[in-house]
């Protein structure tokens, strides 16, 4: 017997432990090399553990829901057991179903397999093949898990059992996000400054080139690449906004790793565009699209979510008009984008309708002065309202 230990993958230093999320293989079940055995949930991602060799699972040491540590043994695999795949072949030894030429013609015309038709005696008759199929009784409607929003309270004859509730445990990601949000508010002097951006110029530029851009690069041209480029240009002018804290020290970063907040089935995650200042518009759009797909498929890695010097979050895709984003510590600032709405604005003394976006910059006032924060946001506004600035670096 050759036994191989199934262990928790090496966790990042910032991840203390993890939780067994779901076993895909049960004791006694055979697996092939590369088959997924178990999902393990950390504070940031779901890790997939696969079989490195073929064999049979002989023990599960950590059941679903139990906390585990880095490199802890969670199961045993017997790799000495030969795993074979059984192919089921149809049995052709039995005699064919007896019937008449007329019945065989009906079966051929309707595509009915005569061997599956219920009949009495040793012969399938015309009555057997033409009998109506028995339809299963439709299932009874199941009451919804949650009460209707129109129900404001129990009536005189209602009991508590008529108002169902559902209790589910928070995922590790949501619990960790809640802890970090509270920590950010308690340990940082968060202040938010706002501005509005006339999106007319960048919208016209995008509409003019979006078809040729997609044809050339195989990806759609969105607004996120413009805002990422504009944010990087502003970060170069105001390095303190790209800085982070470590104890009583301020760390100025000479690189631009931009976190892009994306939604996943487990909550909001912030994967990192590394060295984003060196990326083209197309590379930024492809990177964000890849993050979105892998977030939906729960395939982001710990490395994807580790680090970052500045974060951009776009609540506008959900219809948000205005919000105050919370810092992603130890970063010193976060940019919040919102939906684009046509609004009346003054332009050269005339009231005109323009597509306008409200933007917000939340920042740690311990590091960033109000003047720098306001001017940083104005720099982004100027770059988006006159996108040629991004090309000539002014």
N, C-alpha and C positions, 0 to 999 in steps of 0.2 A: 504494500500500500504506500502510495506517495501522496502526502498531504501538503497542500499549499495554503498558506494563510491569506485570507482576503482582508486587506487593511484600509483604513481611512487614508486618503491621499494627504500629502504634506500640506498643511494649512499655512496661510500667511501669518506673519508675526502679529498682525493686528487682529487675527481671528483666534479667540481662545478655544472655542469648541464648536461642534456642529451637531446636527440632529439627523437621525435616520428618518428619511422621508418616505421611501417606498421600496419594498423588496419586489423584484420582478421574477425571482427564482425561489422556489420553495425547497425544503430539505428533501433529498432524494431525486430531485429533478436534474436532468443532464443539461449541460451547456457546451457550446462550441467556443473556440477562441474568438474573442472580440464581442461576445454576447454581453448585453448590459445586465448587471446583477442587481444593483441597488442605486438609488439616488440619495445623496447626502446633502442636506441644506445647511448652508452657513449664513452668516449675517448679510452676505452680499450676493452669493450665487448658489446655484444647485450644481453639485459635482456628480458626474456619472462615474461609477466604478464598473469596469468591465472585466471579464475573465481573460487572463493572460494565457491560459492553456485550456484545452478541452478537459472535461471531467464531469463529476457529479457533486452537487452540493451536499455535504454530509452534516453540517451544523450551522445554525444561525446563532451567534453569540449576543447580538444586540438587536432587539426587536424594534419595530417601527415606533417612532416617537421618543426613543432613548437618546440621551446626549452622549457624544463620543468625542475623543481627543484626536489630535493629529497622530497618524500612523498607528492608531489603536487597532488591534485585531477584532474583526466583527463577524467573520464567518470562516469556515474551512471547506476546501475543495479537494476532493479525491481525484487526482489526475491520473491514477492508475486504471480507473474504470474506462473501458472502451465505450465511446459514445457513437452510436450508429443511428442512421436515419432509416426508418422502415418505410418502404414504398408499398402502398396498397394497390393491388391489381385486381381488376374485376374478375369475378368467377364466371368462367364461360362453360363450366362443365354441366350446368343444369340445362334441362330441356327447354326449348323455346315455348312461350305461351301459346296454347292452342286457340285459334280464332278462325273467322271466315275471311274471304277476300274482301268483302264489303267493309268489315270492321278494320282490316288492315289499311284500306284506302282512307277511311275517316281518320285513323291515327296518323297516317302520313301527311294528310292535308292539314291537320290541326297541330302536328308536332307533339303528340302525346306518346309517351313511352308506355307501351302495353304492359311491361313488367311491373309498372307501378299502379295499375288500375285494380281496384278492389273488385273481386268477383266471387261467385259461388261455383263450386264444382271445378272441373278441369278446363274450362273454356271461358274466354272473355266474350261476352255477347255485345250486340249493339246497344242494348239497354244499359249495360254496365258502363260503356264508354261515353254514353250521352247523358248519364245521370248528373244533375247539377252538383258542383262541388259544395261541400259543407263549409260555410263561412264561420270562422270563429266569432264568438260573441265579443262585441267591442268592449274594451276595458271601461270600467266605471271611472268617471272623472275624479282625479285626485285633487283635493282642496289645496290651494296655494300654501307655500310655506309661511308666507307673511300675510297679515290682514290687509284688506283693501285700504288705500289711502283715504277713501271716503268715510271709513269708519273712525269716528272720533272717540268712541268709548262704548262700553257694553250697555245694551239696552236693558229694560227692566227684566226681560226674561233670559238675558245672556249670562252665561257662566264664564269663568276664567278659561275653561277648556275650549271655548269658541274663539279665543284670541291666541293663536299659536305663536310661539317664539322659537328662534333658532340660535343656539349658542355654539360658536366656533372659536377655536384658539387662533390667536394672531400668528402669522408666519414669523419666522426669525427675522426676515428682512424688515417687516413692518415694525416689529418690536424694536429692532436696532435703529431704524429710521426715527422712531418716536423718541428714543433715548438721545440720539444725536441732535434732533431738533430742540429738545428741551435743554440739552447741554449748551447748544449754540446760543440760545436766548439768555441763559443764566450766566455764561462766562464771557460773553462778548457784548460790547456796547453797539448794538445794531441800530443803524439809522438808514433811512431810505430817502433817496431823492428821485424826482420824477421829471419827465420831459415828454414832449410829443414830437413825432417825426412825420413830415410830409413825405409820403411814399410814392408820390407821382413819378419822380425821375427814375427811381430804381424799378418801379413797376413797368414803366415804358421800356426801359433797357432790357428787363427780363422778358417781356412780351415780344420784343423785337428779335431776340436771339435764342429764345427757348427751344424752338424747333431745330435750328442748326446745332445748338449745343447738345441736345439729346441725340441727334443723328451722329455727331462727331464722337461724343464721349459715352453714349449708352446710358445716360442717367439724366433725370430731369433737373433743370436749374431752379432751385428754390431760393427763398430769402435767407435761409440759415447760413449759406456760404457768404453772402454779403455781410451779414451781421458778425460772423466769425472773423472775416477779414477786417471789418471796421473795429471790432473789439481789440484785435491784435495790434492794429495801428495805434489805437488809443493807449493800450498797455505799454507800448514802447515809449510813448510820451510821458506816461505817469507810472513809473516802475513800482511805486508803492502799492498800486492796486493789484499788481501781479505777485506781491510778496505774501508770505505766510508767517505765522508765529510758531515759536517753539520755546515754551517757557517764557522767559523774559527777553528772548532774542527775536529779532526780525530777520527773516531770511529772504534776501532778494534773489529771485530766480532769473537766470540769464537765458531761459528757454520759455516756450509758451505751450504748455500742455492744457488744452481747453476741454473741460468737462461739458458734455452735452446731455442734458436730462432727457430721458426717453421712458416711455411707459412699458411695463412688462406685466404678465399675469400676476406677479407677486408684488407689484407696487412700482414706485418710481426708482429708477437706477440712473447712475451718472457715469457712463463709460467715457474714456479719455482719448481725445485726438492728440497723439504725441507729436511734438514739434510742428504744431499746426501752422506756424509762420512759414514753413517751407513747403506747404501744400498748396496746390492749385485749387481753383474753384471746383473743378471736377473731382479732384481727390477728396476735398472736404465733403461734397455731396455724396460721393460713394461711401466714404467712411461713416457718415451719419445714417445712410440707408442700411448699411451692413449692421450697425449697432441696433437699429430698430428691428431688423429681421431676427437677429440673434437674441435680442431681449424677448421678443414674442415667443421664440422657440426655446427659451431658457437655456441658452448656450453661451452666455457671456462668461468669461473666466475672471478669476481674481485679479489677474494682471490688467485686464480691460478696465477694472473699476478702481485701481489703486493709483494714488497720486493726483495730479491735476493742480494747476496754479490759478485757474479762473473758471467759473462755470456760467453757462448760458442755459436758461430754461424758457420754454415757449409755451405759455398757457393759452396763447391765441388759437392753437389748433383745437382747443376744446371750447372756444368761444369766450375766453376770459377777456374782459375789458381792461381791468386794472387789478394789480395785486402787489403785495410786498413780499418778495421771495426771502427765504431765510438762508443765512450763510451755510456753506458747506465747509466746516472747519477742517484743517487750519487755514483755509484760504481767507483772504481779507475782503472779498467782494463777490457778488453774483449779479448778473444782468437778467432782468425779466422782460421778455417780449410778450406782446398781447395781440388781440385780433385787429385786423385792419377794417376800419369803418369809414364810409364817406361822411365827411363833416364840413360844415361851412367854416372857411378860414379867410383871413385877410391876406390878399396878395396884390402888392403894388396899389394899395388904396381901394381895392375892389373886393367884395365878398364873393368868393368862389367855392365850389365844392371840390374837395380834395380827399384822396384816401389817406387817412391818418392812423398812426399807431402810437399808443401810449407805451412808454418804456420806463422801467424802474431799475435803479441801482441800489441794492442793499449793501452796506459796507460796515466794517468794524471801525468805529470812530476812534478806537484806541490807536489805530495805525494810520488811518486815512483821515486827513482833514476835510472839512466840508467843501473848501475851495477846490481841492484836487478832485473830489468826487463829482462835483457839479461840472467842472471843466472836462473831466473824463467822459461824462455822459453827453456833454455838448459836442465833444470830438466825434463820438459815434453818430450823433444826429447830423453833423456836418458831412460826414463821410457818406451816409445813406442818402441824404438829400442831394448830394453832388457826388455820385459814385466815381466820377473821373478822378477824384482825389485818391482813390485806392490804387489807381494805375500809376500816378506820378508821385505817390508817397508824400502827400502834404496834408 
